[in-house]
Amino acid sequence: MREASSTISAATRQDDCTLSHRVSSSYQGEETKIHVVLPDGDKDRSHARVLYVLPVEPHDGHDCGDALAEIRKHDLHNRHQLICVKPTFSHLPWYADHPRNPHIQQESHFLKVVVPFIDQTYCDTSALPHRLLVGFSKSGWGAFSLLLRHPDMFAKAAAFDAPLAWESPNRYGMAEIFETQANMDRYCVIDLVERSAESLAGEPRLAFYGYSDFRGHHQFLHYHMLKRGISHEYADGLRRDHRWDSGWLPDAVEFLAR
């Protein structure tokens, strides 16, 4: 895949103090954004920890709640001293590159445009930041897939109610992004876990919390990982609404920031 052509605007401060950048990227079909919530005060960022809050809807959709509003509600950016970043995408985000469409390159956009921009703009360039991933549903899949495909780039990932055992691009808008079974196989969480078993045997780097629609997927992956000696954190818990604001996010961030 070709290298990105991108331009990113200076930050605009929103009423809630979120910093928002407009992004024009050849990896996306339309203009997208990068939203940033910083810990209060002037902090030393030489050992920055960046939490990527991965969206489940294209653009700035909030049908499933507002992830950054939930971060601010629980003061997670200050409690854990996290630079919280929410990128947006022009198509339904499954965090994969389409095999043919140059404007649906979600993984490449995230890795080659968003992450380097955050490193250079909000972190001390003399030290690599500690990068964390959190999401639910599609973006919970994305969090696991991104860490498993790029274990040297991301430290930990946490997911709530995600279809982690899904193996075919036949539902939930998958076909538009993956297009083919062969392409989806590159991102399939179950297969990636299988191939990563040896490297995941130490301190837990993956965690999944609670359920709404995909309890069976979590249970299947949990026992799959136990069988292979893969260290992880798993909490079944009470059934919750399939949303950002149903109470699961503080526990997930607690694991990530620990």
Backbone as CSV, one residue per row, in Angstrom:
resi,resn,N_x,N_y,N_z,CA_x,CA_y,CA_z,C_x,C_y,C_z
1,MET,0.843,-1.193,0.000,0.000,0.000,0.000,0.878,1.244,0.000
2,ARG,0.452,2.263,-0.761,1.246,3.474,-0.897,1.345,4.233,0.420
3,GLU,2.331,5.122,0.487,2.485,5.955,1.668,1.369,6.995,1.726
4,ALA,1.068,7.452,2.918,-0.034,8.380,3.117,0.315,9.778,2.642
5,SER,-0.686,10.463,2.157,-0.630,11.903,1.952,-1.636,12.490,2.919
6,SER,-1.182,13.307,3.856,-2.092,13.805,4.876,-1.732,15.219,5.300
7,THR,-2.751,15.956,5.695,-2.569,17.263,6.335,-3.447,17.282,7.575
8,ILE,-2.908,17.847,8.640,-3.607,17.884,9.926,-3.575,19.319,10.436
9,SER,-4.744,19.837,10.787,-4.854,21.230,11.214,-4.328,21.421,12.630
10,ALA,-4.103,22.681,12.980,-3.832,23.029,14.371,-5.079,22.724,15.200
11,ALA,-4.911,22.595,16.489,-6.017,22.225,17.369,-7.008,23.366,17.537
12,THR,-8.264,22.999,17.579,-9.339,23.903,17.975,-9.853,23.436,19.325
13,ARG,-9.907,24.340,20.309,-10.359,23.967,21.651,-11.883,24.052,21.723
14,GLN,-12.512,22.922,22.091,-13.966,22.877,22.224,-14.402,23.391,23.596
15,ASP,-15.705,23.584,23.779,-16.230,24.108,25.043,-15.882,23.213,26.232
16,ASP,-15.751,21.903,25.992,-15.411,20.977,27.076,-13.900,20.800,27.224
17,CYS,-13.121,21.644,26.527,-11.648,21.648,26.560,-11.013,20.539,25.729
18,THR,-11.817,19.751,25.015,-11.253,18.800,24.063,-10.544,19.575,22.953
19,LEU,-9.375,19.098,22.559,-8.635,19.664,21.437,-8.947,18.833,20.196
20,SER,-9.400,19.497,19.128,-9.810,18.782,17.927,-9.000,19.233,16.714
21,HIS,-8.488,18.266,15.976,-7.734,18.512,14.748,-8.529,17.974,13.565
22,ARG,-8.582,18.715,12.478,-9.171,18.221,11.231,-8.083,17.512,10.430
23,VAL,-8.452,16.383,9.824,-7.470,15.542,9.138,-7.929,15.261,7.711
24,SER,-7.059,15.542,6.773,-7.261,15.120,5.390,-6.205,14.060,5.091
25,SER,-6.664,12.839,4.867,-5.748,11.709,4.681,-6.141,10.938,3.433
26,SER,-5.151,10.585,2.625,-5.432,9.791,1.426,-5.894,8.392,1.773
27,TYR,-5.774,7.986,3.032,-6.250,6.688,3.470,-7.735,6.693,3.826
28,GLN,-8.374,7.878,3.805,-9.774,8.001,4.182,-10.567,8.683,3.068
29,GLY,-11.870,8.371,2.988,-12.695,8.873,1.908,-13.141,10.303,2.081
30,GLU,-13.149,10.796,3.317,-13.570,12.160,3.622,-12.715,12.697,4.762
31,GLU,-12.878,13.978,5.041,-12.154,14.571,6.171,-12.555,13.869,7.467
32,THR,-11.569,13.601,8.304,-11.811,13.008,9.615,-11.220,13.936,10.676
33,LYS,-11.218,13.478,11.922,-10.734,14.299,13.025,-9.899,13.467,13.992
34,ILE,-9.120,14.179,14.771,-8.450,13.581,15.928,-8.810,14.445,17.125
35,HIS,-9.467,13.854,18.118,-9.855,14.561,19.339,-8.915,14.155,20.470
36,VAL,-8.497,15.118,21.278,-7.526,14.864,22.344,-8.016,15.481,23.650
37,VAL,-7.980,14.692,24.711,-8.257,15.186,26.061,-6.982,15.013,26.874
38,LEU,-6.455,16.122,27.386,-5.195,16.110,28.129,-5.449,16.156,29.630
39,PRO,-4.547,15.563,30.427,-4.639,15.758,31.877,-4.512,17.244,32.213
40,ASP,-5.107,17.646,33.306,-5.054,19.045,33.703,-3.631,19.461,34.067
41,GLY,-3.297,20.714,33.802,-2.010,21.266,34.199,-0.904,20.925,33.224
42,ASP,0.243,21.540,33.425,1.427,21.288,32.606,2.208,20.137,33.211
43,LYS,2.160,19.013,32.560,2.797,17.805,33.084,4.035,17.447,32.264
44,ASP,4.967,16.766,32.923,6.124,16.207,32.239,5.647,15.046,31.361
45,ARG,5.865,15.146,30.059,5.394,14.110,29.142,6.534,13.237,28.626
46,SER,7.642,13.216,29.341,8.758,12.391,28.910,8.447,10.901,29.051
47,HIS,7.464,10.579,29.897,7.024,9.181,30.041,5.514,9.118,29.806
48,ALA,5.084,9.718,28.735,3.655,9.836,28.456,3.003,8.481,28.233
49,ARG,1.756,8.394,28.684,0.916,7.247,28.393,-0.264,7.768,27.572
50,VAL,-0.459,7.165,26.413,-1.495,7.607,25.490,-2.565,6.523,25.415
51,LEU,-3.801,6.890,25.740,-4.921,5.968,25.643,-5.702,6.287,24.370
52,TYR,-5.697,5.351,23.428,-6.479,5.500,22.206,-7.874,4.927,22.452
53,VAL,-8.849,5.818,22.434,-10.248,5.463,22.664,-10.865,5.257,21.284
54,LEU,-11.031,4.006,20.896,-11.362,3.669,19.510,-12.877,3.716,19.284
55,PRO,-13.336,4.492,18.314,-14.776,4.642,18.094,-15.393,3.423,17.421
56,VAL,-16.727,3.300,17.598,-17.468,2.213,16.969,-18.324,2.717,15.806
57,GLU,-18.374,4.025,15.629,-19.196,4.622,14.577,-18.322,5.493,13.683
58,PRO,-18.711,5.681,12.423,-17.946,6.583,11.561,-18.127,8.036,11.980
59,HIS,-17.170,8.852,11.580,-17.176,10.290,11.886,-17.387,10.506,13.386
60,ASP,-18.240,11.452,13.769,-18.439,11.753,15.188,-19.753,11.195,15.709
61,GLY,-20.146,10.013,15.251,-21.393,9.416,15.696,-21.397,9.132,17.189
62,HIS,-22.531,9.432,17.844,-22.662,9.229,19.288,-23.891,8.395,19.640
63,ASP,-24.374,7.572,18.707,-25.540,6.739,19.001,-25.266,5.770,20.144
64,CYS,-24.010,5.395,20.327,-23.626,4.458,21.395,-22.979,5.179,22.572
65,GLY,-23.246,6.476,22.706,-22.656,7.257,23.777,-21.407,7.990,23.319
66,ASP,-20.947,8.885,24.165,-19.782,9.726,23.864,-18.608,9.234,24.701
67,ALA,-17.638,8.613,24.053,-16.516,7.998,24.777,-15.725,9.023,25.576
68,LEU,-15.417,10.168,24.981,-14.609,11.156,25.689,-15.397,11.818,26.810
69,ALA,-16.709,11.964,26.649,-17.529,12.475,27.746,-17.480,11.519,28.931
70,GLU,-17.445,10.216,28.649,-17.343,9.225,29.717,-15.968,9.290,30.386
71,ILE,-14.934,9.524,29.614,-13.599,9.719,30.178,-13.610,10.891,31.152
72,ARG,-14.193,12.021,30.708,-14.224,13.215,31.562,-15.131,13.020,32.777
73,LYS,-16.251,12.344,32.594,-17.189,12.106,33.697,-16.505,11.408,34.860
74,HIS,-15.675,10.423,34.553,-14.981,9.665,35.603,-13.583,10.208,35.884
75,ASP,-13.235,11.308,35.229,-11.935,11.964,35.428,-10.775,10.998,35.195
76,LEU,-10.931,10.107,34.226,-9.931,9.063,34.000,-8.622,9.627,33.480
77,HIS,-8.681,10.715,32.721,-7.448,11.319,32.182,-6.594,11.891,33.301
78,ASN,-7.218,12.416,34.368,-6.466,12.950,35.497,-6.103,11.872,36.513
79,ARG,-7.032,10.968,36.792,-6.758,9.904,37.772,-5.567,9.058,37.357
80,HIS,-5.419,8.824,36.051,-4.363,7.941,35.561,-3.313,8.679,34.738
81,GLN,-3.431,9.996,34.659,-2.476,10.812,33.895,-2.308,10.268,32.473
82,LEU,-3.413,10.299,31.745,-3.443,9.758,30.392,-3.744,10.856,29.380
83,ILE,-3.032,10.815,28.262,-3.411,11.589,27.091,-4.428,10.732,26.338
84,CYS,-5.688,11.165,26.311,-6.753,10.364,25.710,-7.039,10.866,24.300
85,VAL,-7.019,9.951,23.346,-7.114,10.310,21.929,-8.230,9.500,21.273
86,LYS,-9.137,10.211,20.605,-10.178,9.544,19.829,-10.059,9.979,18.369
87,PRO,-9.598,9.099,17.488,-9.598,9.394,16.055,-10.978,9.101,15.476
88,THR,-11.312,9.697,14.351,-12.542,9.327,13.657,-12.194,8.747,12.291
89,PHE,-13.174,8.080,11.675,-12.969,7.397,10.396,-14.128,7.713,9.463
90,SER,-13.863,7.704,8.166,-14.883,8.054,7.178,-15.863,6.916,6.920
91,HIS,-15.483,5.678,7.237,-16.350,4.516,7.065,-16.470,3.779,8.403
92,LEU,-17.419,2.854,8.459,-17.627,2.078,9.672,-16.305,1.458,10.121
93,PRO,-15.822,1.789,11.321,-14.462,1.372,11.686,-14.365,-0.080,12.152
94,TRP,-13.648,-0.872,11.363,-13.261,-2.227,11.754,-11.739,-2.328,11.877
95,TYR,-11.033,-1.239,11.712,-9.578,-1.157,11.943,-8.797,-2.083,11.022
96,ALA,-9.276,-2.164,9.778,-8.636,-3.002,8.763,-8.447,-2.193,7.487
97,ASP,-7.551,-2.661,6.644,-7.351,-2.078,5.314,-8.157,-2.868,4.290
98,HIS,-8.945,-2.157,3.501,-9.672,-2.788,2.403,-8.672,-3.287,1.365
99,PRO,-8.893,-4.447,0.758,-7.907,-4.989,-0.189,-7.799,-4.210,-1.492
100,ARG,-8.821,-3.399,-1.842,-8.776,-2.695,-3.131,-9.041,-1.188,-3.031
101,ASN,-9.893,-0.781,-2.127,-10.288,0.624,-2.061,-9.227,1.443,-1.319
102,PRO,-8.547,2.376,-1.990,-7.477,3.128,-1.332,-7.977,4.093,-0.269
103,HIS,-9.296,4.346,-0.227,-9.853,5.288,0.740,-10.527,4.602,1.929
104,ILE,-10.361,3.285,2.014,-10.781,2.546,3.214,-9.571,1.780,3.723
105,GLN,-8.609,2.535,4.203,-7.360,1.975,4.741,-7.278,2.385,6.211
106,GLN,-8.106,1.733,7.020,-8.269,2.177,8.411,-7.052,1.873,9.281
107,GLU,-6.511,0.680,9.154,-5.316,0.337,9.928,-4.154,1.248,9.533
108,SER,-3.948,1.440,8.248,-2.851,2.293,7.792,-3.040,3.740,8.230
109,HIS,-4.272,4.246,8.153,-4.536,5.609,8.605,-4.196,5.762,10.081
110,PHE,-4.621,4.803,10.880,-4.363,4.878,12.318,-2.871,4.799,12.630
111,LEU,-2.188,3.832,12.011,-0.781,3.586,12.342,0.169,4.609,11.725
112,LYS,-0.164,5.103,10.525,0.774,5.941,9.788,0.442,7.429,9.827
113,VAL,-0.784,7.756,10.239,-1.177,9.170,10.316,-1.444,9.570,11.761
114,VAL,-2.384,8.861,12.416,-2.824,9.270,13.753,-1.725,9.088,14.796
115,VAL,-1.192,7.883,14.909,-0.210,7.608,15.973,1.045,8.473,15.840
116,PRO,1.653,8.587,14.652,2.826,9.464,14.555,2.519,10.920,14.882
117,PHE,1.344,11.410,14.486,0.984,12.794,14.805,0.886,13.007,16.318
118,ILE,0.257,12.081,17.016,0.137,12.212,18.473,1.519,12.134,19.126
119,ASP,2.348,11.191,18.680,3.707,11.086,19.224,4.453,12.405,19.092
120,GLN,4.385,13.009,17.923,5.167,14.214,17.641,4.574,15.469,18.265
121,THR,3.252,15.499,18.437,2.583,16.720,18.875,2.373,16.782,20.382
122,TYR,2.097,15.646,21.007,1.701,15.650,22.415,2.653,14.885,23.332
123,CYS,3.653,14.236,22.776,4.573,13.446,23.586,5.989,13.985,23.450
124,ASP,6.841,13.608,24.376,8.256,13.941,24.307,8.895,13.038,23.253
125,THR,9.406,13.629,22.187,9.932,12.829,21.077,11.213,12.080,21.439
126,SER,11.783,12.356,22.613,13.002,11.645,23.013,12.702,10.266,23.599
127,ALA,11.427,9.984,23.864,11.062,8.697,24.459,9.772,8.189,23.828
128,LEU,9.709,6.888,23.593,8.496,6.314,23.036,7.383,6.352,24.080
129,PRO,6.180,6.769,23.688,5.072,6.763,24.655,4.571,5.349,24.910
130,HIS,3.917,5.186,26.036,3.271,3.932,26.414,1.870,3.991,25.818
131,ARG,1.621,3.210,24.762,0.365,3.322,24.023,-0.614,2.224,24.445
132,LEU,-1.852,2.629,24.722,-2.894,1.749,25.208,-4.108,1.851,24.290
133,LEU,-4.907,0.776,24.221,-6.062,0.719,23.330,-7.297,0.274,24.107
134,VAL,-8.428,0.946,23.876,-9.669,0.519,24.510,-10.815,0.701,23.524
135,GLY,-11.775,-0.237,23.562,-12.938,-0.134,22.699,-13.976,-1.165,23.077
136,PHE,-15.118,-1.110,22.387,-16.138,-2.132,22.563,-16.758,-2.430,21.211
137,SER,-17.411,-3.584,21.123,-18.014,-4.003,19.866,-16.948,-3.989,18.769
138,LYS,-17.191,-3.288,17.657,-16.208,-3.249,16.561,-14.853,-2.755,17.035
139,SER,-14.864,-1.745,17.894,-13.579,-1.175,18.307,-12.891,-2.022,19.374
140,GLY,-13.647,-2.886,20.076,-13.006,-3.869,20.948,-12.256,-4.894,20.112
141,TRP,-12.909,-5.323,19.026,-12.216,-6.171,18.034,-10.969,-5.446,17.560
142,GLY,-11.118,-4.165,17.188,-9.985,-3.400,16.677,-8.856,-3.291,17.669
143,ALA,-9.189,-3.084,18.944,-8.156,-2.963,19.977,-7.327,-4.243,20.062
144,PHE,-8.006,-5.395,20.086,-7.287,-6.669,20.165,-6.494,-6.922,18.886
145,SER,-7.124,-6.689,17.752,-6.455,-6.943,16.477,-5.214,-6.073,16.321
146,LEU,-5.326,-4.797,16.664,-4.178,-3.891,16.520,-3.023,-4.321,17.413
147,LEU,-3.308,-4.667,18.667,-2.214,-5.087,19.552,-1.585,-6.388,19.066
148,LEU,-2.408,-7.342,18.666,-1.875,-8.632,18.251,-1.076,-8.532,16.956
149,ARG,-1.468,-7.627,16.071,-0.741,-7.443,14.814,0.487,-6.546,14.986
150,HIS,0.477,-5.702,16.025,1.572,-4.748,16.222,1.975,-4.702,17.701
151,PRO,2.462,-5.830,18.225,2.738,-5.919,19.669,3.861,-5.017,20.138
152,ASP,4.723,-4.569,19.239,5.803,-3.672,19.644,5.352,-2.211,19.687
153,MET,4.184,-1.925,19.133,3.684,-0.555,19.097,2.743,-0.252,20.260
154,PHE,1.990,-1.267,20.700,0.988,-1.064,21.740,1.279,-1.964,22.935
155,ALA,1.050,-1.407,24.142,1.388,-2.129,25.361,0.253,-3.027,25.849
156,LYS,-0.986,-2.498,25.842,-2.130,-3.238,26.351,-3.374,-2.874,25.554
157,ALA,-4.370,-3.766,25.610,-5.663,-3.511,24.979,-6.765,-4.076,25.865
158,ALA,-7.882,-3.340,25.930,-9.034,-3.784,26.704,-10.289,-3.624,25.863
159,ALA,-11.222,-4.576,26.016,-12.443,-4.575,25.216,-13.643,-4.908,26.081
160,PHE,-14.794,-4.330,25.707,-16.075,-4.687,26.293,-17.000,-5.171,25.179
161,ASP,-17.684,-6.277,25.415,-18.747,-6.778,24.542,-18.384,-6.700,23.060
162,ALA,-17.372,-7.428,22.682,-16.875,-7.405,21.300,-17.018,-8.789,20.657
163,PRO,-17.247,-8.850,19.348,-17.385,-10.139,18.657,-16.025,-10.777,18.382
164,LEU,-15.298,-11.060,19.445,-13.893,-11.446,19.335,-13.686,-12.808,18.674
165,ALA,-14.726,-13.623,18.619,-14.591,-14.949,17.995,-15.172,-14.998,16.592
166,TRP,-15.580,-13.858,16.054,-16.177,-13.847,14.715,-15.109,-14.127,13.663
167,GLU,-15.454,-14.942,12.655,-14.444,-15.374,11.694,-14.804,-15.136,10.233
168,SER,-16.020,-14.671,9.946,-16.428,-14.455,8.556,-16.986,-13.041,8.382
169,PRO,-16.699,-12.377,7.249,-17.156,-10.995,7.044,-18.589,-10.940,6.524
170,ASN,-19.521,-11.478,7.325,-20.890,-11.631,6.828,-21.935,-10.881,7.645
171,ARG,-21.514,-10.050,8.612,-22.479,-9.285,9.406,-21.839,-7.977,9.872
172,TYR,-22.682,-7.121,10.436,-22.241,-5.901,11.115,-21.412,-4.965,10.224
173,GLY,-21.710,-4.933,8.941,-20.990,-4.042,8.040,-19.574,-4.469,7.735
174,MET,-19.217,-5.704,8.063,-17.848,-6.183,7.839,-17.486,-6.228,6.361
175,ALA,-18.437,-6.642,5.519,-18.126,-6.859,4.104,-17.624,-5.590,3.433
176,GLU,-18.170,-4.432,3.817,-17.753,-3.173,3.202,-16.283,-2.871,3.484
177,ILE,-15.789,-3.344,4.625,-14.413,-3.032,5.032,-13.453,-4.160,4.661
178,PHE,-13.794,-5.390,4.986,-12.891,-6.514,4.722,-12.988,-7.010,3.284
179,GLU,-14.164,-7.019,2.738,-14.527,-7.467,1.391,-14.387,-8.972,1.199
180,THR,-13.244,-9.558,1.510,-13.018,-10.976,1.246,-12.685,-11.735,2.532
181,GLN,-12.936,-13.042,2.498,-12.559,-13.877,3.628,-11.039,-13.865,3.821
182,ALA,-10.309,-13.890,2.726,-8.845,-13.892,2.829,-8.343,-12.646,3.541
183,ASN,-8.958,-11.506,3.281,-8.530,-10.287,3.950,-8.916,-10.310,5.423
184,MET,-10.118,-10.783,5.730,-10.514,-10.846,7.133,-9.630,-11.798,7.926
185,ASP,-9.165,-12.864,7.280,-8.297,-13.816,7.968,-7.042,-13.139,8.513
186,ARG,-6.599,-12.069,7.897,-5.411,-11.349,8.364,-5.655,-10.660,9.705
187,TYR,-6.932,-10.384,10.006,-7.282,-9.621,11.209,-8.040,-10.446,12.246
188,CYS,-8.335,-11.688,11.944,-9.157,-12.522,12.812,-8.498,-12.691,14.189
189,VAL,-9.195,-12.275,15.229,-8.609,-12.262,16.572,-8.242,-13.668,17.032
190,ILE,-9.119,-14.635,16.797,-8.836,-16.003,17.231,-7.533,-16.503,16.613
191,ASP,-7.357,-16.293,15.321,-6.133,-16.739,14.652,-4.912,-15.972,15.157
192,LEU,-5.076,-14.677,15.381,-3.954,-13.873,15.866,-3.533,-14.298,17.269
193,VAL,-4.492,-14.600,18.122,-4.180,-15.091,19.469,-3.411,-16.401,19.380
194,GLU,-3.865,-17.285,18.498,-3.195,-18.580,18.330,-1.729,-18.385,17.953
195,ARG,-1.481,-17.474,17.015,-0.107,-17.256,16.554,0.736,-16.491,17.568
196,SER,0.084,-15.800,18.503,0.816,-14.960,19.453,0.945,-15.601,20.830
197,ALA,0.532,-16.846,20.977,0.442,-17.479,22.291,1.737,-17.371,23.083
198,GLU,2.858,-17.661,22.459,4.127,-17.668,23.192,4.482,-16.284,23.719
199,SER,4.250,-15.253,22.920,4.621,-13.898,23.323,3.655,-13.297,24.336
200,LEU,2.494,-13.934,24.547,1.494,-13.409,25.479,1.478,-14.170,26.802
201,ALA,2.519,-14.899,27.085,2.541,-15.746,28.279,2.929,-14.988,29.540
202,GLY,3.454,-13.779,29.439,3.916,-13.034,30.603,2.820,-12.229,31.261
203,GLU,3.136,-10.980,31.632,2.153,-10.108,32.256,0.969,-9.896,31.316
204,PRO,-0.265,-9.833,31.859,-1.447,-9.682,30.997,-1.398,-8.403,30.162
205,ARG,-1.615,-8.547,28.865,-1.671,-7.389,27.974,-3.045,-7.224,27.347
206,LEU,-3.904,-8.225,27.514,-5.254,-8.190,26.971,-6.258,-8.395,28.096
207,ALA,-7.368,-7.657,28.027,-8.421,-7.804,29.033,-9.774,-7.584,28.371
208,PHE,-10.787,-8.352,28.816,-12.141,-8.089,28.340,-13.081,-8.105,29.529
209,TYR,-13.988,-7.121,29.509,-14.832,-6.811,30.657,-16.305,-6.810,30.271
210,GLY,-17.094,-7.655,30.935,-18.534,-7.581,30.805,-19.067,-7.908,29.429
211,TYR,-20.403,-7.882,29.322,-21.014,-8.289,28.067,-22.388,-7.635,27.926
212,SER,-22.870,-7.644,26.702,-24.242,-7.297,26.372,-24.740,-8.305,25.341
213,ASP,-24.193,-8.219,24.131,-24.625,-9.090,23.030,-23.657,-10.235,22.733
214,PHE,-22.407,-10.118,23.204,-21.365,-11.039,22.743,-20.709,-11.814,23.892
215,ARG,-21.520,-12.196,24.870,-20.984,-12.953,26.000,-20.318,-14.250,25.541
216,GLY,-20.966,-14.958,24.605,-20.407,-16.216,24.126,-19.048,-16.042,23.481
217,HIS,-18.847,-14.943,22.785,-17.548,-14.667,22.166,-16.477,-14.486,23.232
218,HIS,-16.807,-13.741,24.287,-15.845,-13.536,25.371,-15.522,-14.861,26.061
219,GLN,-16.552,-15.642,26.341,-16.318,-16.916,27.019,-15.455,-17.846,26.168
220,PHE,-15.754,-17.900,24.875,-14.980,-18.763,23.978,-13.516,-18.346,23.969
221,LEU,-13.251,-17.029,23.811,-11.862,-16.573,23.761,-11.167,-16.764,25.101
222,HIS,-11.891,-16.548,26.190,-11.319,-16.744,27.525,-10.811,-18.178,27.695
223,TYR,-11.651,-19.157,27.378,-11.231,-20.554,27.543,-10.172,-20.946,26.509
224,HIS,-10.255,-20.366,25.337,-9.239,-20.591,24.305,-7.873,-20.121,24.810
225,MET,-7.850,-18.964,25.462,-6.585,-18.417,25.970,-6.096,-19.179,27.195
226,LEU,-7.018,-19.596,28.065,-6.622,-20.408,29.218,-5.961,-21.707,28.766
227,LYS,-6.551,-22.343,27.778,-6.041,-23.621,27.283,-4.617,-23.496,26.768
228,ARG,-4.291,-22.325,26.227,-2.968,-22.109,25.643,-2.022,-21.357,26.572
229,GLY,-2.433,-21.164,27.816,-1.564,-20.522,28.794,-1.302,-19.062,28.514
230,ILE,-2.268,-18.393,27.881,-2.088,-16.979,27.534,-2.601,-16.118,28.679
231,SER,-1.741,-15.293,29.211,-2.096,-14.432,30.322,-3.064,-13.341,29.858
232,HIS,-4.124,-13.126,30.630,-5.110,-12.096,30.295,-5.992,-11.834,31.508
233,GLU,-6.788,-10.793,31.442,-7.786,-10.520,32.469,-9.175,-10.651,31.861
234,TYR,-10.069,-11.306,32.609,-11.410,-11.563,32.105,-12.405,-11.362,33.233
235,ALA,-13.449,-10.575,32.982,-14.513,-10.372,33.956,-15.840,-10.521,33.232
236,ASP,-16.643,-11.481,33.663,-17.947,-11.696,33.045,-18.929,-10.619,33.513
237,GLY,-19.168,-10.577,34.805,-19.942,-9.493,35.389,-21.405,-9.491,35.002
238,LEU,-22.070,-8.392,35.302,-23.473,-8.209,34.973,-23.629,-7.816,33.503
239,ARG,-24.792,-8.151,32.953,-25.103,-7.694,31.602,-25.265,-6.179,31.623
240,ARG,-24.648,-5.501,30.644,-24.701,-4.047,30.552,-25.205,-3.648,29.170
241,ASP,-25.661,-2.402,29.061,-26.048,-1.886,27.759,-24.828,-1.807,26.845
242,HIS,-25.084,-1.994,25.571,-24.030,-2.010,24.546,-23.666,-0.556,24.195
243,ARG,-22.995,0.104,25.136,-22.716,1.537,25.017,-21.417,1.883,25.743
244,TRP,-20.884,3.063,25.428,-19.716,3.567,26.143,-20.049,3.868,27.607
245,ASP,-21.269,4.324,27.864,-21.601,4.866,29.182,-22.396,3.892,30.045
246,SER,-22.168,2.584,29.891,-22.896,1.599,30.693,-22.101,1.115,31.909
247,GLY,-20.985,1.758,32.213,-20.285,1.498,33.467,-19.042,0.642,33.395
248,TRP,-18.673,0.157,32.220,-17.525,-0.752,32.108,-16.195,-0.029,31.929
249,LEU,-16.225,1.204,31.431,-14.987,1.865,31.009,-13.998,2.122,32.156
250,PRO,-14.420,2.562,33.339,-13.422,2.783,34.405,-12.603,1.545,34.748
251,ASP,-13.232,0.363,34.789,-12.482,-0.868,35.097,-11.494,-1.182,33.987
252,ALA,-11.912,-0.980,32.742,-11.014,-1.255,31.621,-9.805,-0.338,31.664
253,VAL,-10.028,0.945,31.934,-8.910,1.895,31.984,-8.020,1.625,33.201
254,GLU,-8.618,1.181,34.298,-7.827,0.811,35.484,-6.809,-0.284,35.121
255,PHE,-7.260,-1.305,34.384,-6.344,-2.353,33.935,-5.247,-1.784,33.034
256,LEU,-5.640,-0.977,32.078,-4.678,-0.444,31.123,-3.621,0.433,31.779
257,ALA,-4.045,1.221,32.751,-3.135,2.186,33.379,-2.326,1.574,34.514
258,ARG,-2.654,0.358,34.914,-2.002,-0.251,36.073,-0.531,-0.500,35.822
